[in-house]
Amino acid sequence: MSSALCSPSARLLLLALVVVAAEGPEQRLVFPSARLLLLALVVAAEGPVTTVSTAVVVPLLPEQSRTKKEETATQRNTIIILGKFLGAGAAFPDLLTGGLGQHEEVWWTALSLALSQPVPQVQEAAVVALTAALPALSNHRLSAAATTLTSALLDSQRQEKLKSSIVNCLAALGRLHPSAILDHVLSHLLVEMERAISFWDVCDNDQWVKEVQVLDTLAVLTLAHSQVSQVLPLLWDRTKASLAKKPGEIERAIHFLSCVRKILVNTLEEPECREYIINEWCGIKQTMALAVSTIWECQDTAKLPSVMAELSAILPGVASHCQRSLLLTLLFTGLIGNEDSPRAEYMVYMTEGVLMGARSLPESAAGILGQLRKVVWGPELEEKSEGAREGKQEVRRVAAILHASVINKLPKGVSLTKSLEETWSDVMRELEAGVSKGKHRWALTIATWTCKALILRGAEEWKQWCIRMQELLSDPLIGMEAAHNFGTIVKDHNYALTSHTHANIRGSLKVWLAPWWNYSALLTNDIKTKSCALVAIASLLPWLTHIVLNAHIQKFLPVLLQGLNTSDFSKIGEASINMERHDARCGSETRLSTLTTLASLLKQNASPAERHTSTLISFLMPLTTYHPLTVGVKALECLAALVTLPVSVILPYRNEDKREVSRKEGIKFRASAKTRYGVQCAFEEHVQKVGVHVCICVCACA
């Protein structure tokens, strides 16, 4: 069919049909015949018939639009076909200086009038037609079109659908004539943005929506070097000013950063723009400096994560084009920051962004990991200021978390294996270097977070690292801390290794331990190692799902019963005279952790405890008067959960004088609480009720 349309006779016939239909009373054939003629022009070569067709139809369609302006559908179709004719004719250079150029004033006037029509359908048709006709416009007309479209874009009465079409048209115009966008569009948009900043009111929703629309338009239209060099510094200055002002301005800063991010995504692949952004504007230094100043100075802590998330999204683009040495220097200068203000947890966003951008840099991950480990176990803290000491400890803790974030992101293969080997080698070196508890503690922190990162990503090495963590339970300096750190491995963190910070999550922290835990540490004759193992298990169990707990409860109950054995831990108390205060409390910590977990298990399902009833009751009853009071309360909760067992199970522990036993046990517990605390307990009434209930149901069950 296309070859038939290309013949001169066919095109002349279609041209005659268009002219006759346009001049006659019947209009239904105008648009079908015009479209066929347009198709013929698109597929045809340049020649006399093409020139004649364009010279006849182009002036005819504007006249048709003017005479039929009362008919919306007719005017809309006419304008759209006019734009397509102009676009098709622009493919032939002779037509631009010939028929199209001679009638430019006529068809430009028709398009301008259609754009100013009050009918939305005609306005939309005019924008569509103008977008198609842009190649046929001279630079003078393109500048005029940019001005007209910008006025329509800033008109608050225009519909959102129309504004979206206008932005697309301006983007196409910018690719043809960038200076027209710079001189006639961006300048007006920037003035509008400055006006919005000057008169901004958080309660003025219309003004706020308009400002967001202006920023979105800037992000789409800023494409060339001349545009980027003017818009980007201004947006960045406004971002910094908004972050430095009152907290209500933070939302505006987030929108500015979002606009900057979109501009960078659109322009970094263009060589001239990339040269300006990386070298002239110094994008990596600008971004890192703003991130650091925001971390230490931002007053609105509720919105700070959103700001850091935007900066983290900007970092990959600029980081991927900078030198590795500069990247590491800026990262760790920012990481140390203001050591008197421990807010370093937000550095995780910076590291995420830098790492995403540094993937293309040689050995970037290894360099980042090595530097982070140096930060974690740097020189011993000798600061006299408590604030400075706490600040450095916070920086070290966060460096360990950032180290885990990098491990979590490394691609599987040689780089991951090598990094893990180097990490464990450094951990062991610090553990064997001396007797400094501080060195041991930070080595443990690195090991804990590395283990968590490996479990989350589902790496094969996680079991090996968990075994190493279990081996640390026998360390005389950090055994109890290692036990508590098993809880850190399982429970969710508020910002680290989460989907919000783009962590590589494939494994489940909630199910990995139950079928795997090695119970050999519980069989040792070393009471302290056994207590650490019990605390480790008790630290884990509260974070496991009930499905996992119920599936492995027969394994857990004997372990928990060992944690209730008061005779074992009395030995610890006797042997702890020369130990540090933290380790001397390990017996109480073990009991409390064990009772908390046991209460949770029994409340969920007490039936597996039937075979251990005698041991449970014999251990729990003395603990109801144990110091501290929290241990006694948890023991009572466990006993209360046991009353759901069948009567035949509890029957051997009955006492004929129910009221006497209940009264004595309740009075004994209340007296014990008053004696130890010397004041009326805030929850004494609750404790007494629980105690009496347990004694009636358990000790006096008939």
Secondary structure, DSSP 4 states (H G I P E B T S, - for coil): -HHHHHSHHHHHHHHHHHHHHHHSS--TTHHHHHHHHHHHHHHSPSSHHHHHHHHHHHHHHHHHHHHTTT-HHHHHHHHHHHHHHHHHHTTSHHHHHTHHHHTHHHHHHHHHHHHT-S-HHHHHHHHHHHHHHGGGS-HHHHHHHHHHHHHHHH-TTS-HHHHHHHHHHHHHHHHH-HHHHIIIIIHHHHHHHHHHHHT--TT-HHHHHHHHHHHHHHHHH--SHHHHHHHHHHHHHHHHHHHHS-GGGHHHHHHHHHHHHHHHHHHTTSHHHHHIIIIIS-HHHHHHHHHHHHHHH-S-TTTHHHHHHHHHHHHHHHHTTS-HHHHHHHHHHHHHS-TTS--GGGHHHHHHHHHHHGGGSTTHHHHHHHHHHHHHT-SPP--S-HHHHHHHHHHHHHHHHHHHHHHHHSPTTHHHHHHHHHHHHHHHHHHHS-S-HHHHHHHHHHHHHHHHHHHHHT-TTHHHHHHHHHHGGG-TTTHHHHHHHHHHHHSPPSSTTSGGGT----S-TTTSSTTT--GGGGG-S-HHHHHHHHHHHHHHGGGS-HHHHHHTHHHHHHHHHHHT-HHHHHHHHHHTTTS-HHHHTHHHHHHHHHHHHHHHHHHH--GGGGGGHHHHHHHHHHHTTPSSHHHHHHHHHHHHHHTTS-HHHHGGG--S-HHHHHHHHHHHHHHHHHHHHSS--TTHHHHHHHHHHHIIIIIT--
